Amino acid sequence: MKSRFFILICIVAAAVVFAFASWLASSKAIGVGEYLFFAGYVVLQFVVLATAWNILGGYCGYVNFGSAAFFALGAYTTVFFHKVYQLPIPVLIVIGGIVSGLVGLGMGYLTLRLRGAFFAIATLALAVVLQTLIVNWQFVGGSRGAYVIRPNTIEMLGLAVPYIQYLFLLMLLLAAAAIASARMIERSRLGFGFATIRDDELAAEASGVPTLRLKLIATTLSGALMGMAGAPFPYYIGYLEPASAFGLAYAVNSIAMPMIGGTGSWIGPLVGALLLGTIQQVATVTISSAVNLLIVGVLLVAFVIIAPNGLVGLVQQHLRRKER
């Protein structure tokens, strides 16, 4: 399937999902109301984060524990401009992506000579350093946090649309763009270069593959997408503090969702994020949000034992057996 046709499919799918969500929210018989958009926003946010993590962790094989840092960078970029000069959220998403991408490039330049557990620890250290800087930066709220008051509605095509629906639509489009980008990367020369690094980096270097350059591209793209996912977050939550922006849930879910879905392809993070994100939202409503990390841990252990290659790998293995 050609990339342009796949992009068109993503746009159509996003339009169908938004129309269906709007119908469900307005249906009195179902009674979900606006909560559907609040829950859906979180699930789509994790789709973007999981897809972004997979570019570096899945395609290149470099495990990144610093996802929360890039997410928080995007969020605090929005807080900064909210105080200096308020901009439309689409512009803030682009700026958040640029800031996080540049930090990802810098992090990659400093840490990508490390491998394995050493690289993972270095990315975790980055998150700790950035959180310390934010806690001590009073202009963006410091340890007290910052309020970002959103309007109740926004004008779109002459219609007053509830703001949460607007945020849901933006995250839906961002998720579609992230998925389309990941698929394009996977099937391009860039993706093949990433695969050589994942399979055998020393052999790739010996063959003339510019491994450092490719890894820098991967960290930049991954960081940019995570920052773009975090940029609308202050308008979603209304009050941003370091503990919420650098939350453990973002780092854990960004790793767990691709691993549960499958890290070898673009569809794995999508499947993992939809499955795990939906289960967490249901658990939040029916039990408590405190059990979310427990659910992630149990499912991650179960899938590592039962399906080490994730759901996508399990399905592919089953299809191979049928062909025999």
N, C-alpha and C positions, 0 to 999 in steps of 0.2 A: 504494500500500500504506500503510495507516494505521500510525502510529508505534507504537501498542501492539502490533499484530500483529508488527511488525518486531522489537521488543524481545523478544517471545516466541520468535521465530525465532532471535535471537542467543543466548538462554538455552539453547534446545534444541541449537543448534549447538555451544555450549560444552560441554554435557553429553556429546554424541556424541564430540567431540574428546578429552575427558578419558577417556572409557570406552575409546576406540580406543587412545589412548596407553598406558593401563594394560595393555590386552591385549597390545600390542606389547612392552612392557617385561617382562612376565611370560612371554612366549613364548620358550622355550629354542631353538626352531628358528631364530628370527631372531637372537637373541643380542645385542640392543642394550642390554638392561638399563636401569639408572637413567640412563645417559647421555642417553637420549632426552628425559628430563625436564629435564636440565641444558641441552641444546641447544634444546629447545622453549621453555624459559623465556626465553632470550636473544632468540629470534625474536619471541615475543609481546611482550617488552619493547620491541622496535623497532617493532612494530605500534602500540603506544600512543604512542611518541615521534613516529613519522611522522604519525599522525593528529593529535596535538597541534600539531606544527609546521604542518600544513596549514591549521589554523583561522586562523592569522595569515598564513602565507606563501602559502597557496593561495587561500583565500576572500577575503582582504583585499589580497593582493599585496605584503605587507611581508616581505622576506627577513630571517629571524632567524638570526644566527650564534651566539646564546647558549644554544642548547639544552642543552649540557653543564652550564651554570651552574644551570639550573632542576632538571635531573636530580640534580646533586650536592647541591643544597639539600634535596631530598627525602631523599637518602641520609644526609646529615649531621644532619638532624632526627631520624632514627632513632637514629644514634649518640649524639646528645645525650640522648634519653630513655632509651636503653639504660644510660647512666651515672647518670642522675638517678632515674628510676622506670620500670621495664620495663613496657611496655604490649603488648597483642596487636597483631599486624601489621595487621589491618584498621583498627584505631584509628590506628596510625602512618601508614597510607596516607592517611587523611582529614586528619590533622594536617600531613603533608608537603604535601598538596595545598593546604591553607589557607596555609601559610607561603610556598610557591612562588607561589601565586596573588596574595598581597599584594605580594610582590617584583615580580611581573609587572605589577601595577597601578602600582606606583611607577616601574618602568622605563618603562612606557608613558607615564606623565604627564611624565617628564623627556625622553623621546626621540621621541615620536610626532609632534612638530612638525617633525622631520627626515624626509626622504624619500629613497628610492633608496639609493645606496651609503652616504650619511651615516648613515642609520638602521642599516644592516647593520654598519658599523664601530662604532657606539655599542653595539650588542648584544654585539659581540665584546669591547669594552672592559669591559662589565659582567662577563663571564665571567672576565676577567683580574683585575679588582678583587676579586671574590668568592673566587677561588682564592688570592689573596694574603692575604685575611682568614683563610681556613681554615688556610693554612699556618702562620700566626702565632697561631692559637687552640689553645693546648696542651690545653684541656679535652677537645676532641674528637680529640686525637691529634697535631695540628699536622702538621709535615712527616714525622714518624715513622709516622703512621697509627694506626689503632685496631682492636683485635680485637673481633669480635662473634661469640661462640661460640653456635651454634645446637644444639638437641637433635637426636638422631638421629630421633626419632619424635614425633608429636603425636596426642593423643586426639581422634578425630572420630567422633561417633555410636557411641561405645563401641568403636571400632576403632583400633588403633595404625597410623597412616599415616606412611610415611617423610616426613621434613620437606621434601625436595625436591619430592615430589609435592604437598604442601600449598602450597608456594611457586608451583609450576606452576599449580595450580588458582586461586590468588588472581590471578596475572597473566593467566590465561585469562579470568576474570570481569571484570578491569579492562579488558582489550582489548575484550571484548564491550560493556562500558559505554561505552568511548571511541568505538567505531564507531557505536553507536546514538545517542550524543549528537551526533556529527558529522553524521549523516544528518538528525537532527531540526533541527539548526541550519541545514543547507543548504536545507531545505524550508520554513523559517519566515521571518517578516518580518525577523528578525535576519540570516539568511543572505542575503536579498535586499539588505539594507543593506550587508553586507560586499561583495557583488558590485558594487554601485554604486561603492564605494571603489576596488575593483580595476580597474574599467573606466575610470572618469574621476572622480577625487576632486574636482577643481575644479568640475566640472559637478554632482556630488552636493551639494557645499556650497552652490552657487548655487541648487539646487532645494530647499534647506531640510533636507537629510539631516544629522542630528547626527553628523558624521564622527568627531570626537574622542571622543565618548562610545562609539561603536561600536568604535573601535580600542582603547579602554581595556578594553572587555568582551572583545575578542579576545585581547589580551595576558594578561588575567587568566585566561581559560579555558585558553589554550595553556600558560601557565606552571603552572597548577594540575595539568593532566594530566601534564606532564613531571615535576613533583615527585612525583606519585602513582606514576609508573613507577619513580622512583628510591628510594622509601621501603623496599621489601623488599630492595633490592640488598645492603646490608651482611650480611643473613642468608644471602643466596645465596653471596656471595664469601667471607665469614668474616673478611676483613682488608681494611679500607678505608683507602686513602691518597689524597691529593689528585690524584696523577697518574692513578689509575684512575678516580676519580669525575669528574674534569674531562677525561677522555680525548678526544683528537681524534676518535676513532671515533664518539662519540655526536653531535657536532656535524655531522660529514660525513654519516653515515648518515641523520640526521634530515632533512637537505636532499635527499640523493640518492634516498632511497626514494620520497618523494612525486613527485619529478620523473620518475623512471623509471616509476612506476605511472600518474601523471597527477594534476595538482594541482587539476583543476576539480571533482572530486567526492569523496565519502567513500570510494568503493571504490578509488581510485587509490593512496593510501598503504597500504591493506591489501594490494593486489596487489604493490606494490613491496617492501614489508617482507617478505612471505612469500617472494618470489622471491630478493631479494638476501640476506636473512637466512639462508635455507636454503643458498644457494651458499656463503656465508661459513662456515657451520658445517661443511659438507662439506670445504671447503678447509682449515679448521683441523685436521681429523682426517687428511686425506690428504696435505696439503702442509705448511703452517705458517700460524699466525695472522698472521704478518708480511705475507702477501700479501693480506690482507683489504682494506686501503685501496687496493692496486693494482687489485683486482677492481672496487671501487666506482668508481675513476677511469676505468677502461677502459669499463665499462658506461655510466657517465654521459656520457662523450664520445660513445659510439656512439649512445645514445638521443637526445642533443641533435641529432645529425646526421640520424639515420634517422627518429626519432619525437619531434619537439619537444614534442608534447602528451602524451607518455607512452604506455604500452601501452593504457590505456583510450581515449585519443584516437585511437590507431591503429585500434583495433577499431571505434570509432564512425565513423571516416572510411571504413573498408572497408564498413560496413553502408549508409552513405549512397550509396556508389557502386553497391552492389547494387540499391538502390531505384530508381535512375535507369535 
